[in-house]
């Protein structure tokens, strides 16, 4: 029952995957237009959708997405779907809320490399944006209402039409025996997946060090860069798992190409990183999943993907 209401909300806010300049009637519709418009980047070549592609659940298929002039950033572009209930944003949690999150990629010199003030002036001189902002906000474009519009669009990107949700709500579904076994394992004390991936979106908005930090191959300090707390070395925000079948490659650096790779890692992190620093105690002892357990976990994870992406 807990996701049925979400389904109703999604149906009330239909997805429109491509850019359109049809006059927006709501804040979210204005945000959608802005999201797909490269006008937000310094040279008008990169939009938000360049790195967050609709057909990939608003993630990217590349380990690290290129910004303007093909500049390569530092971290993988995560899905921005199912953000309405989130309390932490970015892998390091540097944004205080979804509205605050908007300016970071716009102003990052490796991504869109534009000052918010310059983007606002560009919108003010646009043929249509001043009219649209006036109708929706009763004011000209500002840094605040620009961010609010895009955040409103992102809040509308909720999904819950999955085989798992249908199965949970006793609706027609295609949950396999393997997926059902995988869910049981996911919740078990053996796998401990649910310790970090809980809530309807399978994240607790916490920061964890899963072992991908050794100051050699893996040098990204993650949450520590924001807090300067030694306990946060190598910690990254726990991502939600909805639509995970189409949001690879995985991890903050996109270093794992497939879900099989991810499951292999959690089975025994030391096969990938021999001397992890500050790794969470939950992972200190290898689990060593059996072949069937690996397949069951993958089947369960695949069942968390919205049916619109099932093909």
N, C-alpha and C positions, 0 to 999 in steps of 0.2 A: 504493500500500500504506500510505502514511503516515497516511491518514485512515480506513482500514478499522477500525483499533482504536478510533478515536474514535466510529465508528458503533456499535460494540458497546457502548461505555460509555453512549452516549445511550440505546440500547435498554434498558439496565439501569436507567436513571433516567427513567421516563416523565414527560412533561409533564402537569400538571394546571393548566389555565389559570385556573380560577376559585377564589375563596376557599372554603375549607371548614373547618369546625371539628371534623372527624373526628379522633379522637385520633391524634397523630403518633407514629410508631414510630422515626423516625430524626431526626438533627440537621437534615438537609435538609428533611424534612417539617415540622418545627417552624418552620424558617426561612421556608418557603413560606407558612404561616399568618400569620406575623408580617408578611411582605412585603405581603400583601393586607389587612391590618388597619389601619384609620385610628386605632387606639388609640395609635399611635406619634407622632401629631401633637398639637400643643397643644390644639386644640379638637375632636379626633377627627373631622376631616372629610377629611383627606388621608392616603393610604397611599403606600407606595413605588410601588404599581402605578398610582397616579393619573398619574404622569409616565412610567412605564415599562410600557407596555401590552403584554400578551402577544401580541395579534394583530399587533402592529407590531414583532415581534422585540424586545420590551421596550424600545422607544424611544417617541417621541411624534410626533404629526402636526403639532404646533405648533412654531413657531420657538423660542419660549420658553414653558415650561410654567408655569401659575399655581400658587402655593402656597396656604396658608390665606388666607382672606379675599380671594382672587383677587390676592394680591401677586405681582408679576412679577419673576422672577429675572434673572440676568445672562446665562446661557448655555444653549444647546440641551441637551436631555436626550438623551444618547447611548444606544445599545443597551447593555444589560448582559449580553448573551449572549457566549459564547466568552471569558470572563474568567479561566478557570482557569489559563491559562498566561501571563497578563499580569503585568508587573512594575511598571507605572505606572498610576495611576488619577486620574481627572479630567483635564480639558483642561490644567490647570496642574501636574499631578503632585503635588498637596499631600498625598495619602495615602500612607503607607509600604507598605501592603498592602491586600488586599481587606477584611480585618477592620477595619482602621483607617478604611477608606472609609465605613463604615456610619454613624458618628456625624455626619458633615458635613451631609448633607441633613436629618437629624432636628433638629439644633441650628441650622441656618441660619434666620435670622428671615424670609427671603423664601420659604422652602419649608415646613418642618413646624414650625419655631419652638418646639421643646420641648427641655428639658434632659434629657440621658440619665438623670440621677438621678431626675427626676420620672417619666419613662416607666417606669423600673424599679419604682418604688413603685406605679405604677398596675397594672403586671403582677402584682405581689405580691398585690394586693387583688382581682384578677380571679378569677372562679369556677373557671377551668380551667387557666390558665397555670402557677400554682405546682405543680400536679399534674404537668403535662407536663414542666416543667423538671426537677422532682425525678426523674422516671423516666429522662430522657435524660442529665442532668448530675449527678444525685444531689445537687443543691443548688437553692436558690431562684433566681429570676431575678437576674442581675447585669448590669452594663454589658458585661462581657466575653462572657458566654455568649449574651446577646442578639445582639451583633454577630457572634459565631461562627455562630450559627444562620442568620442571614440570609446571611452570606457563604457558608455551606455550600450553601444553596439556589441562590445565584447561580453557584456553581462547577458546579452540575449542569446549567446551561443551555448545554450545548455542542451545536453543530449541524455536520453535515458531509454531509447527504444532498442534495447539489446536483448539477446537471447537470455542472458542472465536475469534481467529485470522481469521479463515475461515469465520465466520459470519461478521467480520469487513471488510473483503475484498470481500464480496459477492461471496464466494465460497461455494460449498456444505458443509453443517454442520448439527450438531444435537443440536444446541442451543435450549433449551426448553424455554417455556414462562416464567417459574420460573427464569431461568438464566438471561433472558432479563430484567425481573423486578428487579432481584437482582443487575444487573449492574446499573440500574437507581438509585436504593437506595444507592449503593456503591458511586455513584458520587454526591449524594444529600447533602444538608446542614444538613439534619436530621442525617444521619449516619456519614458523614465527613470522611469516609475511605480514600477518594482520597486526603485528606489533607496531608497524610503521605505516602500513597501507590500510587504514580504517576509514570510517565515515562513508556516506553514500558515494563519494567520489574517490574512495580508496586512497586518501591521504589525510594525515593529521596536521598538515602545515608545519611540520617539525623540520629540524635540520639534523642530518645524520652523516657520519663519516662511515661509508661502507667499505673503506679500504683503498679507494682510488686516490691515495696521496702518499707519496714516498720521498718527495723532494728530489727524485731522479727522473723517472719517466713521467710521473704524475706530480706536477708542481703547483697546480692551481690550489690556492689556500682557501677558496670558497668563502664561507661565512666569516672567517677570521678577518678578511679584508674590510669588512664593515664594522665588526665589534672590537677588533684587536685583542680579543680574548683567546689565550692559548688553547683553551678547551674547545674552541671552535675551528681549530686547524683541520682543513680537509672536509669540513661539513658542508653539505648542500641540501637545499630544500627537497623534501620527499615529494616527488611528483604524483599526481593522480594517475590512475590506471585506465580510466575510460578512454576508449578508442585507441588503445595501445597497439592494436594490430597494424595501424597505418601511420604511426608517429615515429617510427624508427628513422635513423639510427638512434641508439639509446645512450643514456648517461649524460652528464653535464658537458662532456666533450665529444659526444657522438661516437665513442670508440667501439661500441658494440653494434654490429650491423643488424642482428636478428634477436628475436626473443629467445631462441635457443642459446645464443651466446650469453644473454643475461642470466638465464637459468643455470648454465654451466658455471658462470662466475659465482653465483650465490651458493652453488653446490660446494665449491672449494675456492675461495678468493686467492689463496696462496699459489694456485696454479697460474695466476695472472700477475700478482704483485707479491713478491717474496717477503718484503719487509715493510708492510704498511705502517704508517704513523698515525696514532690516535684513532685507530679503528674501533667502531662501536663494539662493546663487549658481546652483544648478541651474535656477532659473526666470528668471534675469535676461534671457535671450534668448527672445523668444516662439517657440513651436513652430509655430504656424499649421497645425493639423491640417486635412486635407482633409475634405470632407463625408463621404466613405466612411470615413475613419479615425475620425471622430467616432461614426458609427454602429457601427463595429466595436468600438470601446472600450466603448460602452454595452452592446452585446450581450454582451461578455465579462463586464462587471460584473454584469449581470442573471443570468448563469449561476452566480454565487457565492451565490445565495439559496437557502436550504433549501426543499425541495419542499413542505413543509407551508405555506409562505407563497406558493407559486407562483400562486395565484389572487387 
